[in-house]
Amino acid sequence: MHLKDELMPKYAGLIYNGFWWTPERKMLQAAIDASQESVTGEVKLKLYKGGVRTVGRSSPYSLYSKKLVGFDEAGGYNQADAEGFIKLNALRLRIMAERDKKQGKNE
């Protein structure tokens, strides 16, 4: 979602400035298309006095599972897992820092 929020203004800017046929716009379009490959389903809306509310949604490819929504044992979440995730996520940053140190970069 955060990446989408960053890319959409760039995409809109390219279109607004007339760069529809450029490689940059086509590259962003390919990323958008790839992100939407599994997007399908139904959305139920309620219309009332000019307003719109989403009252239901379903998809055969939904990642949502009622069995996994809780942070308890039934949800499959173990707080001890967070430590490994944090270390794994930071691994690339430690490797980059070591590389930069070898190259004499001090950013």
Backbone torsions as a table, in degrees:
resi	resn	phi	psi	omega
1	MET	NA	-40.6	-179.7
2	HIS	-66.0	-40.5	178.8
3	LEU	-63.7	-42.2	177.4
4	LYS	-58.8	-43.4	-179.9
5	ASP	-63.3	-28.7	177.5
6	GLU	-80.3	-37.7	-175.0
7	LEU	-79.1	-33.7	-175.2
8	MET	-60.0	-43.6	177.3
9	PRO	-63.2	-34.7	177.8
10	LYS	-66.4	-43.6	179.1
11	TYR	-62.3	-47.7	179.2
12	ALA	-61.7	-39.5	179.1
13	GLY	-63.5	-41.2	177.5
14	LEU	-60.2	-45.9	-179.6
15	ILE	-65.9	-46.5	-178.6
16	TYR	-58.4	-37.8	-178.3
17	ASN	-87.8	8.8	173.3
18	GLY	83.5	21.7	-177.9
19	PHE	-100.4	39.2	-177.1
20	TRP	-60.8	-39.8	-174.0
21	TRP	-91.3	10.1	-176.0
22	THR	-81.7	155.5	176.2
23	PRO	-59.6	-33.2	-179.7
24	GLU	-63.3	-45.7	-179.7
25	ARG	-66.1	-40.4	179.7
26	LYS	-65.1	-36.8	178.1
27	MET	-64.6	-46.5	178.1
28	LEU	-63.4	-38.1	178.9
29	GLN	-62.9	-40.7	178.2
30	ALA	-62.3	-40.0	177.9
31	ALA	-65.3	-42.8	178.9
32	ILE	-63.4	-46.8	-179.8
33	ASP	-59.9	-42.7	179.7
34	ALA	-63.4	-37.7	-178.5
35	SER	-70.9	-17.7	-175.7
36	GLN	-104.7	5.6	-175.9
37	GLU	-56.9	-37.3	-177.0
38	SER	-99.2	9.3	-177.7
39	VAL	-84.6	113.2	177.2
40	THR	-161.5	164.5	177.6
41	GLY	139.2	-161.3	-178.3
42	GLU	-128.8	144.8	175.4
43	VAL	-126.4	130.5	177.2
44	LYS	-102.5	129.0	-178.2
45	LEU	-116.2	151.5	173.6
46	LYS	-117.6	123.3	179.2
47	LEU	-103.8	130.6	179.8
48	TYR	-153.8	119.3	176.4
49	LYS	48.5	47.4	177.4
50	GLY	82.2	-0.4	178.6
51	GLY	-104.0	158.6	178.6
52	VAL	-131.1	131.5	176.2
53	ARG	-127.3	139.8	172.3
54	THR	-82.4	123.6	-179.1
55	VAL	-114.9	-3.4	177.7
56	GLY	-175.9	153.1	176.5
57	ARG	-156.0	148.3	178.8
58	SER	-152.3	151.7	177.9
59	SER	-154.1	139.5	176.7
60	PRO	-68.2	-15.9	-178.8
61	TYR	-110.4	18.3	-178.1
62	SER	-59.7	142.4	175.8
63	LEU	-89.7	-6.9	-178.8
64	TYR	-76.9	135.9	176.1
65	SER	-137.6	124.0	179.3
66	LYS	-60.0	-29.9	-179.0
67	LYS	-69.7	-22.2	-174.3
68	LEU	-109.5	10.7	-174.1
69	VAL	-77.5	-22.3	-177.3
70	GLY	-88.5	163.3	176.0
71	PHE	-97.0	13.8	178.4
72	ASP	-90.7	-171.1	-178.5
73	GLU	-61.3	-38.3	179.5
74	ALA	-63.5	-30.0	179.1
75	GLY	-78.3	-10.1	176.8
76	GLY	79.7	12.8	-178.2
77	TYR	-101.4	131.3	176.2
78	ASN	-125.2	122.4	-176.2
79	GLN	-58.6	-27.8	178.6
80	ALA	-64.1	-24.1	178.4
81	ASP	-64.5	-27.1	-177.2
82	ALA	-61.8	-36.7	-179.1
83	GLU	-60.3	-47.0	178.9
84	GLY	-64.1	-39.2	178.9
85	PHE	-62.8	-44.6	-178.9
86	ILE	-62.9	-45.2	179.1
87	LYS	-63.1	-43.1	-179.6
88	LEU	-65.7	-42.9	-180.0
89	ASN	-65.2	-33.0	-179.2
90	ALA	-83.5	-11.3	-177.0
91	LEU	-56.2	-47.1	-179.0
92	ARG	-61.5	-34.0	-179.9
93	LEU	-70.9	-38.5	176.9
94	ARG	-65.9	-41.6	179.1
95	ILE	-63.8	-42.8	177.7
96	MET	-62.3	-41.3	-179.8
97	ALA	-63.2	-41.3	177.5
98	GLU	-63.9	-42.3	178.1
99	ARG	-61.8	-47.4	-178.7
100	ASP	-63.1	-35.4	178.9
101	LYS	-64.5	-41.5	177.7
102	LYS	-63.8	-34.0	-179.2
103	GLN	-85.4	-2.0	178.5
104	GLY	77.8	20.0	178.2
105	LYS	-85.4	135.4	178.8
106	ASN	-123.6	52.5	-178.9
107	GLU	-91.2	NA	NA
